[in-house]
């Protein structure tokens, strides 16, 4: 019994000149958005990223430190989650650091 038996897929192997990368896909996905009858956007978010997303959605002017305090994590970890959400096109900063807000795109 192995990975394929439990997850119905096989790992991907990527090899370079000085590295080898093995990707195990768990099948956990969060599907959001899309129009009726249309394709849906696939958002791959960790549980913590979903928590950060919900906090931002509830308070678009929230900052890294407030999220860190609310979730009981370090501000640097909070900032990494914000950065990840920005890279995925889920949020975008509008305005200045102070007085600005997060635009929730998805």
C-alpha positions in Angstrom: 0.0 0.0 0.0 1.4 3.3 -1.0 0.8 6.9 -2.0 -1.2 5.9 -5.1 -3.5 3.7 -3.1 -4.5 6.4 -0.6 -4.5 9.4 -2.9 -5.4 8.0 -6.3 -2.4 9.6 -7.9 1.4 9.2 -8.2 4.1 11.6 -7.2 5.9 13.7 -9.8 9.7 13.5 -10.1 11.6 16.6 -11.4 15.3 16.3 -11.8 17.9 18.9 -12.5 21.6 19.0 -12.7 22.1 19.4 -9.0 18.7 18.6 -7.4 15.7 16.2 -7.4 12.2 17.4 -6.5 9.4 15.0 -5.6 5.8 16.4 -5.5 3.1 14.6 -3.6 -0.3 15.9 -4.5 -2.8 15.5 -1.7 -5.9 16.3 -3.7 -7.0 19.0 -1.2 -8.4 21.9 -3.2 -10.5 24.9 -2.5 -12.8 25.8 -5.5 -14.1 29.3 -5.5 -15.6 31.7 -8.0 -16.8 31.1 -11.5 -20.0 31.8 -13.3 -22.9 29.4 -13.6 -22.0 26.8 -16.2 -18.5 28.2 -16.5 -15.0 27.2 -15.3 -14.1 27.8 -11.7 -10.9 29.3 -10.3 -8.9 26.8 -8.4 -7.3 28.3 -5.3 -4.8 26.2 -3.5 -4.7 27.7 0.0 -3.4 26.3 3.2 -5.6 26.3 6.3 -3.7 29.2 7.7 -3.9 31.2 4.4 -7.7 30.6 4.5 -7.8 32.1 8.0 -5.8 35.1 7.0 -8.0 35.5 3.9 -11.2 35.5 6.1 -9.7 38.1 8.4 -8.8 40.4 5.5 -12.2 39.9 4.0 -13.9 40.8 7.3 -11.6 43.9 7.8 -9.9 45.1 4.6 -7.8 47.7 6.5 -6.3 45.0 8.8 -2.5 44.8 9.0 0.2 42.1 9.3 0.6 42.6 13.1 -3.2 42.5 13.8 -3.5 39.2 11.9 -0.5 37.9 13.7 -2.0 38.8 17.1 -5.4 37.4 16.1 -4.0 34.0 15.0 -1.2 33.8 17.6 1.6 33.7 15.0 4.8 35.8 14.4 4.4 39.0 12.3 6.9 37.6 9.8 4.8 34.5 9.3 1.7 36.7 8.9 3.5 38.8 6.2 4.5 35.6 4.3 0.8 34.6 4.2 -0.1 38.1 2.9 2.6 37.8 0.3 1.4 34.4 -0.8 -2.2 35.7 -1.2 -0.8 38.6 -3.2 1.2 36.3 -5.5 -1.9 34.2 -6.1 -3.9 37.3 -7.1 -6.3 36.9 -4.3 -5.7 40.3 -2.6 -4.1 43.6 -3.7 -3.0 46.5 -1.7 -4.8 49.8 -2.4 -3.5 53.1 -1.0 -0.6 53.8 1.3 0.8 51.5 4.1 -1.1 53.6 6.6 -4.7 54.4 5.7 -4.8 52.0 2.8 -6.8 48.8 2.5 -6.7 45.3 1.0 -8.8 44.8 -2.2 -10.2 41.2 -2.1 -10.1 40.1 -5.8 -11.4 36.6 -5.5 
